[in-house]
Amino acid sequence: MSTDFKDYYLVLGIAKTASAEEIKKSYRRLARKYHPDMNPGDKAAETRFREVTEAYEVLADTEKRRKYDQFGKYWKQPAPANSRPAGAPGGYRPANPADVDFANYGSFDEFLNELLGRKTGTARPKTGVEDFASATTSANGDRDATINLTMMEAFKGVEKSFTIGNESIKIRIPLGAKPGSRIRVKGKGSVSPYNQQRGDLYLMIAIKPHEFFQFDKENLTCEIPISPEEAVLGAQIQVPTPDGFVMLNVPAGVKSGQSLRLRGKGWYNSKGERGDQIAKLMIATPKNITPAEQELYEKLRRVRSTDPRSNFSRITL
C-alpha cells in the first residue's frame, strides 16, 4: 500500500459517517467500474482501482478506520520500544511524530499538548453541525477538516455553522463545490506553539453519494434506463438534471452503454458556468412481461431480419 496520505472517504465518494454497508456498496460499484478486466490497457483505471481497494481495506476494518479517523496521515505509525502511554510519568519527548504510537492519544492535539508540556482539559474539537468532521491540527497551527455536503448543498451553495472549542464559525460554501476542493478560512486554526500565531482552517469538501448523479472529472454523469423498443425505434424521454427535468432525444438504434450529452445541464465550474451532464443509456430488459408482450416478443423473434452474432463464424484463435 502507498505511504502517501489519501482521503479514503473521498476516494470512495462517501461521507465520513458512512456505515459499513455504505462503504461496501460504494467499493463494489467503483471496483466494477475500474477493474482492469473492464478497462484493458487503461493505466489510469488501474491506478484508480488500486486506490479504491486500498481505501476499502482501511475503512472496512473497524480498528484501522478508528486510527485513520483520529490521526490522519500518522495513523499507520508503529509504537517504538521506548514509547509510553499518554499520561504516564517520565520526561519522554519524541523527536518527531513518526516516533510515537498515536493509538495512545485521543487526538493529535493531545499529542501536541504532551510534546510541548501544555496542560489543558481537552483539545478535541466540538462540532455544532452533524456533517462537520473532527479537525486534525498540524504543528504550525493549521487545522484540516472534512465537511460533508449533500449534492443539493454543493450545487446551490450553503452556509454552515459549527464550533471548534468555544468558538462559533460560519462558513459560506459557494455554489458548485466539488469533491476534494478545499476552502481556506484564514486565522481560524490553532495557536502555533512556535510563533504563537493562529494558523488557518482548511476545509476539504466531501459530497455524500447520490442515488442518481455521480461525478466524472468535470462532468456530472447519470445512467438512464431505456426499454428495448426505445433503443430500436428511438424515443423522447424525460431526464432529471440538478435543476429539473429536460427532454432527451434518444436516436433509433442506440447501443447499451452509449452516452449522450446534455449541454449546460451539469455542474458549475470555477467561473460559475454550467458544464455538461452525461447520460449513459442502459437497455433495461424486462423480467416480468404480460402474455400479450410475450406473444409480441415471440413474433419478433420469428420475423427478425438481423443476427447480432453473425460475425461469430469468422472468429478463431
C-alpha positions as CSV (number, residue, x, y, z in Angstrom):
1,M,0.0,0.0,0.0
2,S,1.2,3.6,-0.7
3,T,2.7,5.5,2.2
4,D,1.3,8.8,0.9
5,F,-1.7,10.1,2.8
6,K,-5.0,9.8,1.0
7,D,-8.5,10.9,1.9
8,Y,-10.1,7.4,1.8
9,Y,-13.6,8.8,2.2
10,L,-13.1,11.0,-0.8
11,V,-11.6,8.1,-2.8
12,L,-14.8,6.0,-2.2
13,G,-17.0,9.0,-2.6
14,I,-18.7,8.6,0.8
15,A,-19.3,10.7,3.9
16,K,-17.1,10.2,7.0
17,T,-20.2,9.0,8.8
18,A,-20.9,6.2,6.2
19,S,-22.0,2.9,7.6
20,A,-20.1,-0.4,6.9
21,E,-22.8,-1.3,4.3
22,E,-22.4,2.0,2.5
23,I,-18.7,1.6,2.4
24,K,-19.1,-1.9,0.9
25,K,-21.7,-0.8,-1.6
26,S,-19.5,2.1,-2.8
27,Y,-16.4,-0.1,-3.1
28,R,-18.2,-2.8,-5.1
29,R,-19.6,-0.2,-7.5
30,L,-16.2,1.5,-8.0
31,A,-14.3,-1.8,-8.2
32,R,-16.5,-3.0,-11.0
33,K,-16.1,0.4,-12.8
34,Y,-12.3,0.5,-12.6
35,H,-11.4,-3.2,-12.6
36,P,-8.6,-3.9,-15.1
37,D,-10.7,-6.6,-16.8
38,M,-13.2,-3.9,-17.6
39,N,-10.6,-1.4,-18.7
40,P,-7.8,-3.3,-20.6
41,G,-4.7,-1.3,-21.1
42,D,-6.1,1.8,-19.2
43,K,-3.4,2.7,-16.7
44,A,-5.5,5.5,-15.1
45,A,-8.3,3.0,-14.4
46,E,-5.8,0.5,-13.0
47,T,-4.4,3.2,-10.6
48,R,-7.9,4.2,-9.6
49,F,-8.7,0.5,-8.9
50,R,-5.7,0.2,-6.6
51,E,-6.7,3.4,-4.7
52,V,-10.3,2.2,-4.3
53,T,-9.1,-1.2,-3.0
54,E,-6.6,0.5,-0.6
55,A,-9.3,2.7,0.8
56,Y,-11.7,-0.2,1.3
57,E,-9.1,-2.2,3.1
58,V,-8.7,0.5,5.7
59,L,-12.3,1.7,6.1
60,A,-13.8,-1.8,6.2
61,D,-11.5,-2.6,9.2
62,T,-13.0,-1.1,12.4
63,E,-9.7,-0.7,14.2
64,K,-7.9,0.7,11.1
65,R,-10.7,3.1,10.5
66,R,-10.7,4.4,14.1
67,K,-7.0,5.1,13.9
68,Y,-7.3,6.7,10.5
69,D,-10.2,9.0,11.7
70,Q,-8.2,10.1,14.8
71,F,-4.7,10.6,13.4
72,G,-5.0,11.3,9.7
73,K,-1.7,10.8,7.9
74,Y,0.1,9.5,11.0
75,W,-2.4,6.6,11.6
76,K,0.0,3.9,10.5
77,Q,3.0,4.9,12.7
78,P,4.1,1.9,14.9
79,A,5.0,2.2,18.5
80,P,8.8,2.3,19.3
81,A,10.3,0.3,22.1
82,N,10.7,3.3,24.4
83,S,7.2,4.8,23.9
84,R,4.8,5.1,26.8
85,P,1.1,5.6,27.2
86,A,-0.2,9.2,27.4
87,G,-0.2,10.5,31.0
88,A,2.5,8.0,32.2
89,P,5.2,9.6,34.4
90,G,8.6,10.5,33.0
91,G,10.1,13.0,30.7
92,Y,9.8,11.2,27.4
93,R,9.5,13.6,24.4
94,P,9.5,12.1,20.9
95,A,11.8,13.8,18.4
96,N,9.1,13.7,15.7
97,P,5.6,12.4,15.1
98,A,7.0,9.2,13.5
99,D,8.5,8.1,16.9
100,V,5.2,7.8,18.7
101,D,2.3,5.4,18.8
102,F,-0.7,7.6,18.2
103,A,-3.0,4.9,19.5
104,N,-2.1,6.2,23.0
105,Y,-3.7,9.6,22.4
106,G,-7.3,10.7,21.9
107,S,-6.3,13.2,19.2
108,F,-3.4,14.8,17.5
109,D,-3.9,17.9,19.8
110,E,-3.4,15.7,22.8
111,F,-0.1,14.5,21.4
112,L,1.0,18.2,20.8
113,N,0.0,19.1,24.3
114,E,2.1,16.4,25.8
115,L,5.0,17.1,23.5
116,L,5.1,20.8,24.4
117,G,4.3,20.3,28.1
118,R,1.0,22.1,27.9
119,K,-1.8,21.4,30.4
120,T,-5.3,21.6,29.0
121,G,-8.7,20.0,29.7
122,T,-9.3,18.7,26.1
123,A,-8.1,19.7,22.7
124,R,-10.7,17.7,20.9
125,P,-12.8,20.0,18.6
126,K,-16.5,20.2,19.2
127,T,-18.8,20.3,16.2
128,G,-22.0,22.3,16.0
129,V,-23.4,20.5,12.9
130,E,-23.7,16.9,12.2
131,D,-21.9,16.8,8.9
132,F,-18.7,18.6,10.1
133,A,-15.9,16.1,10.7
134,S,-13.4,16.4,13.6
135,A,-10.4,18.5,12.7
136,T,-6.7,17.5,12.9
137,T,-4.1,20.0,13.8
138,S,-0.6,20.3,12.5
139,A,2.4,21.7,14.4
140,N,2.1,25.2,12.7
141,G,-1.4,25.6,13.9
142,D,-3.2,24.9,10.7
143,R,-6.3,22.7,11.0
144,D,-7.5,20.3,8.4
145,A,-11.1,19.0,8.4
146,T,-13.6,17.5,6.1
147,I,-17.1,19.0,5.7
148,N,-19.8,16.7,4.3
149,L,-22.4,18.2,2.0
150,T,-25.4,16.9,0.2
151,M,-25.5,17.1,-3.6
152,M,-28.0,19.9,-3.3
153,E,-26.0,21.9,-0.8
154,A,-22.9,21.6,-3.0
155,F,-24.8,22.6,-6.2
156,K,-26.6,25.6,-4.8
157,G,-24.1,26.7,-2.1
158,V,-24.9,26.7,1.6
159,E,-23.9,28.5,4.8
160,K,-22.7,26.2,7.6
161,S,-22.3,26.9,11.3
162,F,-20.2,24.9,13.7
163,T,-18.0,25.3,16.7
164,I,-14.4,24.4,17.5
165,G,-13.6,24.7,21.2
166,N,-15.6,27.7,22.4
167,E,-15.6,29.5,19.1
168,S,-18.5,29.6,16.7
169,I,-17.7,29.8,13.0
170,K,-19.9,30.4,9.9
171,I,-18.7,29.4,6.5
172,R,-20.3,30.2,3.2
173,I,-19.8,27.3,0.7
174,P,-20.0,28.7,-2.8
175,L,-22.2,27.1,-5.4
176,G,-20.7,24.3,-7.4
177,A,-18.4,23.0,-4.7
178,K,-16.7,19.8,-5.9
179,P,-15.4,16.7,-4.0
180,G,-11.8,17.2,-3.0
181,S,-11.8,21.0,-3.3
182,R,-10.6,23.0,-0.2
183,I,-11.8,26.2,1.4
184,R,-9.3,28.2,3.4
185,V,-10.6,30.1,6.5
186,K,-7.8,32.5,7.4
187,G,-6.9,32.7,11.1
188,K,-9.3,30.1,12.3
189,G,-6.8,27.4,13.1
190,S,-5.0,26.7,16.4
191,V,-2.3,28.8,18.0
192,S,1.1,27.6,16.9
193,P,3.4,26.8,19.8
194,Y,6.4,28.1,17.8
195,N,5.3,31.6,16.9
196,Q,2.1,32.0,19.0
197,Q,0.2,32.9,15.8
198,R,-3.1,31.3,14.8
199,G,-2.9,29.0,11.8
200,D,-5.7,28.7,9.2
201,L,-8.6,26.3,8.9
202,Y,-8.7,24.2,5.7
203,L,-12.0,22.5,4.9
204,M,-12.0,19.6,2.5
205,I,-15.3,19.2,0.6
206,A,-16.8,15.8,0.6
207,I,-20.2,15.2,-1.1
208,K,-22.5,12.4,0.1
209,P,-23.3,9.8,-2.5
210,H,-26.4,10.4,-4.6
211,E,-28.7,7.7,-5.8
212,F,-28.7,9.1,-9.4
213,F,-25.9,11.6,-10.1
214,Q,-22.2,11.0,-10.0
215,F,-19.1,12.9,-10.7
216,D,-16.7,12.0,-13.6
217,K,-13.9,14.6,-13.6
218,E,-15.5,17.9,-14.8
219,N,-18.8,16.3,-15.8
220,L,-21.9,15.2,-14.0
221,T,-23.0,11.7,-15.0
222,C,-26.0,9.5,-14.7
223,E,-27.4,6.2,-16.0
224,I,-30.7,6.3,-17.9
225,P,-32.6,3.0,-18.3
226,I,-34.4,2.7,-21.7
227,S,-36.6,-0.2,-22.9
228,P,-35.6,-2.5,-25.8
229,E,-38.2,-0.9,-28.1
230,E,-37.0,2.6,-27.3
231,A,-33.4,1.6,-28.2
232,V,-34.6,0.2,-31.5
233,L,-37.1,2.8,-32.5
234,G,-35.8,5.9,-30.7
235,A,-37.8,8.0,-28.2
236,Q,-38.2,11.2,-26.4
237,I,-37.8,10.8,-22.6
238,Q,-37.6,13.0,-19.6
239,V,-34.3,13.0,-17.7
240,P,-33.6,14.5,-14.3
241,T,-30.9,17.3,-14.1
242,P,-29.8,19.2,-10.9
243,D,-32.4,21.8,-11.5
244,G,-35.3,19.9,-13.0
245,F,-36.3,17.6,-15.9
246,V,-35.4,18.1,-19.5
247,M,-36.4,16.2,-22.7
248,L,-33.8,13.9,-24.2
249,N,-34.0,12.7,-27.8
250,V,-32.9,9.0,-27.9
251,P,-31.9,8.2,-31.5
252,A,-33.0,5.0,-33.1
253,G,-30.6,2.1,-32.9
254,V,-28.6,3.2,-29.8
255,K,-26.4,0.6,-28.0
256,S,-26.5,-0.1,-24.3
257,G,-23.8,1.9,-22.7
258,Q,-23.9,4.7,-25.3
259,S,-23.6,8.2,-23.8
260,L,-25.5,11.4,-24.8
261,R,-24.5,14.9,-23.7
262,L,-26.9,17.4,-22.1
263,R,-25.1,20.6,-22.7
264,G,-25.2,23.2,-19.9
265,K,-27.0,20.9,-17.5
266,G,-24.1,19.7,-15.5
267,W,-22.0,21.1,-12.6
268,Y,-20.7,24.7,-12.1
269,N,-17.1,25.4,-13.0
270,S,-14.8,27.9,-11.3
271,K,-16.2,30.7,-13.4
272,G,-19.8,29.9,-12.3
273,E,-20.7,28.5,-15.7
274,R,-22.6,25.2,-16.1
275,G,-20.8,22.2,-17.5
276,D,-22.4,19.2,-19.2
277,Q,-24.4,16.3,-17.9
278,I,-23.5,12.9,-19.5
279,A,-26.4,10.5,-19.8
280,K,-25.3,6.9,-20.2
281,L,-28.1,4.8,-21.8
282,M,-28.6,1.3,-20.4
283,I,-31.1,-1.0,-22.1
284,A,-33.3,-2.4,-19.3
285,T,-34.5,-5.9,-20.2
286,P,-37.9,-6.6,-18.6
287,K,-38.1,-9.6,-16.2
288,N,-41.8,-9.9,-15.9
289,I,-43.9,-9.4,-19.0
290,T,-47.6,-9.9,-19.8
291,P,-48.9,-12.6,-22.1
292,A,-49.5,-10.0,-24.8
293,E,-45.9,-8.9,-24.5
294,Q,-44.7,-12.5,-24.6
295,E,-46.6,-13.1,-27.8
296,L,-45.2,-10.0,-29.5
297,Y,-41.6,-10.9,-28.4
298,E,-42.1,-14.4,-29.8
299,K,-43.4,-12.9,-33.1
300,L,-40.4,-10.5,-33.2
301,R,-38.0,-13.5,-32.8
302,R,-39.6,-15.3,-35.8
303,V,-39.6,-12.3,-38.1
304,R,-36.3,-10.7,-37.1
305,S,-34.1,-10.0,-40.1
306,T,-30.7,-9.4,-38.3
307,D,-28.4,-11.7,-36.4
308,P,-26.3,-10.0,-33.7
309,R,-23.8,-12.9,-33.7
310,S,-23.4,-13.1,-37.5
311,N,-19.7,-12.5,-37.3
312,F,-19.0,-15.4,-34.9
313,S,-18.3,-17.8,-37.7
314,R,-15.1,-15.7,-38.6
315,I,-13.7,-15.7,-35.1
316,T,-10.7,-18.0,-34.5
317,L,-7.7,-18.1,-32.2
